[in-house]
Amino acid sequence: MLNIIKFSTIIFFIFLCAPLYAAKPSVIYTDAVTVVFEEPLRSAAVQVADIYPTIKQDLEKIFHWSVDFQPTVVLIQERQHFQMIAGTDVIVAFAVPQKNTMVIDYSSMHTTPFTLDTTLKHELCHLLLHHHIDKVNLPKWLDEGVSQWASDGIAEVIMDYNRSILPQAILSGRYYRMRALTDRFPRDKKSLQLAYAQSKSFVDYIGREFGKGSILNLLNSLRRGLTLDTAIGENFSISFADLEKRWLDHMRKKTTWFTYLTIHTYEILFCLGAIVVIVGFVRLVIKKRTYKDIDEEEG
């Protein structure tokens, strides 16, 4: 029965991911992972099959949980086709936990800062979290924040990531309340980037404030079936509202106008340079007119 379900899942994604003009996708099966791909990506598919066991072991060491399921990785050759499937041009990969499937835009994997192994690790983390924690107890911000925390950063999943977006939001007060990021993230690029940045920052704060093990303890509480509020109270002895307030206080102290200006050093220097050029040009024009007036008077 499990083989039938697995086969049906693969066939579903083959039909979903293969455009009418493309060749029929190929499949590589191993004991650990299944890779679905278009034939030009065979070497990439072999690479996925080769590196997957190491990535699996890395996550098992981080979470002390077993990846006791066999995922499917779908590699998409063209960026435009991936965007059509994902419904957005912001991300380079996504996970479908209900089907233990990861879909990756391979065309972006050779563009800095994206790498195949880190992207694969990020998406597998999503599958692992959903495999062990009931969806109702796993808010979107925690799912994304932990996946970024475990896979080394936000830049690995977001196109054209703007690192000043969170400082800007904190300084202006235009950030999201974490409760607003419980079920889904916004769709437009700027808002989605902010949601990702907040999620990572909030999870990072928990790790710094309460120790690295606190994130794992929180996840294990959710795995046991506790609600988020109960799990936070059990592990940190504060309410979710207090935890969010402490994070915001920390971010406000950390994020100053000096920090914001530092982030935009190159842009500021460029603007100042442009202003100097303009001022110099204006002064040159004025000087020429002055000389012209003097010549006319002398004439």
N, C-alpha and C positions, 0 to 999 in steps of 0.2 A: 504493500500500500504506500509506504514511504517513497519507494522508487517511482511509483506512478505520479505521486504529488510532485516530486523533484523534477521528473521529466516534463510534466505539464508546466511547471514554473519556467524551465529553460525554454520550452517551445513558445511560451507567452512572450518572453523577452526577445526571442529571435524575431518573432513577427512584429513586436513593438519597435525594436531597434533597427531593423533592416529596412531602409527605404526601397521603394519599388525598383529603382534603377541599380541597386547594389547587388553584388553576388550574395548567394545564400551564406549566412554566417557559419563559421566552423566552431567546433567545440573541443576543448581539451579537458579530459577528466583525470584527476589524481585522487589519492585517498583523502586529501585534505581540502581541495578546492576544485570548482568547475569554472572554466574560463570560456566565455562566449565572445567571438570576435569575427571581424571580416578578415579574409585571407591575407591582405597586405599587412595586417598587424600580428602575424603569427609569431614573429620574434618577440614582440611585446607580450603576447600571451604566454609564451614560454617563460619570459622573465617573471611575470606575475606568479606563475606556478612554482618557479624556483624560489622567489623571495617570500612567498606567503608563509611557509612554516616558521621562518625566523620572526616575522611580524606577529604571527599568532603567539609564539612563545614570549615575545616582548610584552604583549598585552596581558598574558596570563601571569607574568611576573609582577606587573604593575598592580593588577586588581586581585590577584590570588583567586581568580575565577577561571573555570575551564571553558574554553571555546569548544564546547561539545556539540557543534553543529558544523555542517559542511556548506559554506556559502557559495554563491555564484557571483562571479565578477564579469560584467559586461563592458567591453572596451568599444568606445565609439570613435570612429576614424575622423569625422569632420565636426568642427565646432558648431556649425549651423544646425546640423542634425541633432547634436546633443542639446543645444538650446531649445529646439522644438520639443524634445522629450521632457527636459527639465522645466520648461515654462519660464525660464529666466536666463539672462546673460551674465549674471553675477557670479555664479558658482562654477566649479570645474568638476564636481562629482556630487553624487547623492546616494543615500542608502534607502532601501525599501525593507524595513525590518520584518514586515509580514511575510516576505518571501525570502528572507536571508540573502538579499541581493544588493550588490554595489554596482553602480553605473558610473563609469569614468570617461571623461572627455580626454582621450589620449593625445589629441592634437595640442593640448595645453601643457602636457607633461615635460616638454622641452623648453618651456618659457619660464624664466626666473620669476618667482621663487618656487614654482611648482616642481615636485618630484613624485615619481610613481610610488616609491615605497612609503613616503610620508602620507600621501593622499590615501593610499590603500589602508594604512594604519588608522587614519582618521575615520574612514567609513566603516572599517571593521569594528572600531570602538563603538560606533552607533549600534551596530548589530548586537554586540556583546551586552551593552547596557539594556537594550530592549529584550534580549533573550532572558535576562535574569531579573528584570524589574518590570512589574506591570505598568503599562502605559499610563494609567490613571495616576500613578505615584511618581512619574518621571516627567517633570515640567520641561518644556522645550529649552529654556535657558540653561538648565542643568545638563541636559543631554548634549547640547552644543558646547557649553563651557567645559565640561569634563572631556569631551572628545578633542577639543583644542588643547587642553592641558596635557592630555596623554600623548598627543601626536606632535607636540612641539610648536604649536602656534596657529594664529588666525590666517597668516599670509598664505598658508598652504591650501586654503579652500575658497578664498574670495579673490575675484579679479579686481585689479587696480585698487587694492586696499588703501584707504586713506588713514594713516596712522594718527592724524590729528582729530579724527571725527569724535572720539570720546572726550578728549580735553575740551573741544569746542562745545559739546553738549553739556558737560559739567559746568563750564564757565557761564553758559547762557541759561542753564536750568532747563534745557530742552531734551532731557534724557527720558527714557522709558522707566516707569515703575516696573520692578521685576515681575509683579503679578500680571502685568499686561503681556508678558512674554511666556506665559504658562502653556498655552495651547498651540500658538502659531507665531511666526515671525512676519513682519510686514514684507510686502513684495517689492517695493521700489528700491533702487540700488542704495541710496544714501541711508534710508531707514534700516534696510537689511544689514548693511555694514555696521551701523550703530548697534543693532541687536546682537550681532556676533561679538562686537567689541565689549559690550556690557557683560555678556555672558561669560566671556573669558576673564574679564577683570574681576567679576564677582566670585567666580570659583577660585581664581588666584588669591584673592583676598582671604577667603576661608582657609586656604592652605597656609598662608603666611601668618594669619592671626591665631589659628588653632593647631597648626602643625600639619605636615603632609598627610599623616595618617587620618586626620579629621575628615578629609574628602572620602576616603575609603570607608570610614566608619559610617558616614552619612549614607553612602550608597548601600552598604550592608543593611542598615536600618530599613531603607526603602525596599530592599530585596526581601526582607522579612515581612513586608506588607504594611509597614507603617506609612501614614500620610507624611507629606513633607513637613508640615507644621509640627507634628508629633516628633518626627525624627530630628528636627532642628532643636526642639526643646530638650530631647533626650541627650543629644550629643554636645550641645553648646550652652545649655541652661539659659537660653534667651529665646525670645519670640522671633518669628521671621521678620516682623516689622522692625524690631530692635537691631537685628543683624543687618538689614538693608540700610538702616539709619547710620550704623557704624561704618559700613562700606562707603556711603555717600560722604560722611565726615572725613574719612580717610582720603577719598578722591579729591575733595575740595581743598584739603591741606596740601595734597600732592600736586594738584593742578593749579598753577598760578599763571598770571599773564606772562611771567618770565619763561615758564615752561612752554607756553604756547608759542612765544616768540622764538624760542630756541628751536622748536620743531620746524618753524618756517624760516630759518636763518637764510637759506639760499634764495627763497622767494623774496625776502625782505631786501637782501643785498642786490638782487636783480632789479627790484623796483627803485632802490636808491640810486643804482647805477644809471637807470633810465632817466631819473629825475636830474641827475648831474649832467647828463648829455643834453637834455632839453634846456636846462638853465644855461649851459655853455653856448648852445645854439642861439638862444634868445639874446644873450649878452653879445655874441658875435654880430648878430643882425643889428642891434642897437648901436654898436661901435661903428659898423659900416655906414649907417645912416648919419651918425654924428660927423664922421669924416667927410661924407658927401655934402652935408650942410656947410661945413667949414670951407670946403673947396668952392662951393657956390658963392659964399660971402666974399671970399678972397678974389674970386673971379669978377 
